[in-house]
Structures are given as structure tokens and as C-alpha cells.
Amino acid sequence: MIDNWLHKQGYDFVYEPEVHLVEEVFHPDWIVYGRKGISLRKPIIIEYWGLLRRGTRASWVSSRLPKYKARKEYKEKVYDNAMEYDFIGILPDYLSQLPKFLGRPLKESFNAGQEICKFYQVQCRYPAQSVLLFAGHPSKDHTRST
């Protein structure tokens, strides 16, 4: 669904690229580089946390959840601190509202230019499942001129 949505919206992206961060290799689900030939200031990593869907799960999913959640938290921390990328994380509950939870942050990244420094905290029915959807750094020293 996410791949199709990105394609239909005209985004320039790569699926499961190899990314080197903190001396480790990552394979995020997508990296968006721009839209319709216009490049973003910084590419945006998108991760879909598919194993966190609600409802009935296969036993193999349940057994892997603790490790999956720990890896998710680690990746979010690394991506959030990566100066060369911005980051969007998508939970399964958000698939039905991709224009809001993916489109809005992507649109903001094009509109904000060099002054990108927005954090979207999405509250769902269960506060423990709130997720940082978008993080950016305006400059290497994290300062902002007014």
C-alpha cells in the first residue's frame, strides 16, 4: 500500500536500499529522494512497522515481537540522530490514512526548505502506541536563526 501510494503521488524513492549509519548497515523500507524531479533537502527514510498490527497474530510473530520492538526503538533512535536523513515511521493503524500520516509530513518537508524542524506526535487510542512520525534537523549544530 505504501509503495503504491508513493508511486501514485509521484515520489522518487527506492525500496529497501542499503544505508550506512553509525558503522552499521540498515535496510529501511523506503527512502524518498524527491517528487516529480524536485529533490528534497535531505532524503527521508520511511519504515513500516508491520508486525505491530493489532488482532490475531501467528505464533511466530508473537515470539519475535520483543526483539522486533527493541530493534524498532534502536532504528528510530539511529534515524532520528542521522544528520543526512529525515525519518517517518508508519504503524499498521495508519495505512488507511496515508495522506494524513505520510502525505502531510512529506508535503511539509518540501514546503519547509532549510528550516525543517518539525515533530509530529500522533496520538491514537492507546497512548503507549504514539509514534514519532517525522523528525528533522535544520542544521548540523541544531540551532535556528530567527
N, C-alpha and C positions, 0 to 999 in steps of 0.2 A: 504494500500500500504506500509506504513512504517513498520507495523508489519510483513508482508510477506517478505519485504526486509531484515529486521533484522534477521529473521529466516533463509532465504536462505543464508545469509552471515555467519551464524554460531555463531551469538552473543548470549550470555547468558543474558537474560533480563526478566523483569517482567512487565506485563501490569497493569496500574493503581494501583500501590502499595500505601500503606499508609506511608507518610513521615512526621515526626515531625520536624518542623523548626520554630524558633522564637516563641515558645509556641503556635504554630498553627498546625493543621493537613492539609496536602496537599495531593492531589491525582494526581501526574503528569501522563502524558500519558504512559511513559515508564521509566524504569531505566535499563541501561545496566551495567552489572557487569563484563563482560569479553567476551572472544571469544574462542571457542573451548577448554575450560578448563583453559585458561590463564586469571588470574584476572587482572583487571585494578588497578592502584594505588588508584584511587577514582572512585566510581560508577558515571555514567553520567546520569543526568536527561534529558529526551527529552520531549518537549512539542510541539504539533502540534496545530497551531493557525488557525483551520479550518474555523471559522466564518469570517475570514478576506479575503476570496476569492473574486475575482473581478466578476463583472457581476450581473445578476439579482438575487435578494435575496427575500426570503419570508418575509412578513411583520413582523413576529415575530423575525426574525434575525435582521432586521433593527432597531427594537425597543430596542433590547438588546445590540446593538453594543457599545454604550457609556460605559455601565457597564462592558462589556466584555473587551474592550480596557484598561480600568482602572485596571481591575483585572490582565490582561496580564502584564502591566507595573509593578504592585506590585509584581507579581510572579517572573518576570525577576530580579527585584532588590533583592528579598529574595534569589533566586537561585544563583545569581552572588556572593552574600556575604556568601553563605554557604560554610564553610571550608571543610565539609565532602563530598561534591559533586561537580562535574563539570556540565555544562549545555549546551544544544544545543536546540535552538528554530527553528522550521521549519514553514515557511509560505506556503500556498497552491501553490503559483507560483513555489516553489522549488520541488514539488512532481515529476515532470518529470525528475529531475536531482539529484536523491537521492545519486548516487555515489559521486557527487561533493559536495553537501551541507550537507550530513550526513556521507558518507563514508570517505571523506577526514579528517574531524575533528576527527572521531573515530580512523582512522589509525594513525593520529598524536598523539593521546593520548596513543596508545600502543608504539609508537616509542620514545616518549619523556621521558618516565620513570619519575623520580623525578623532572626533570627540566621543567615540563609542565607549561607554562605561555603564551599561545597564544590567540590572539583575532582575530576572523575572522569577518570582516565587509563586508557584501555583498551588493553591490550597484545594484539596479535594475533600471528600467526605471524611477521610481519616488523616488528621494532621501528620502522623508519622510517615505518610507517603507523599508529603510535599516534596517537590523536586526543583533543584536549580535548573532552569531551562536555558539560561543564556548568561554568559559571563564574558566580559571583555576588559581589556586594559588599554587606556588611552595612550600611554607612553611607557617606555622602559622603566622610568623612575616612579611610575604610578602617581604622578602629580598632574594637576589640571589647571590650566590658566583660565582666568575669567576675564 
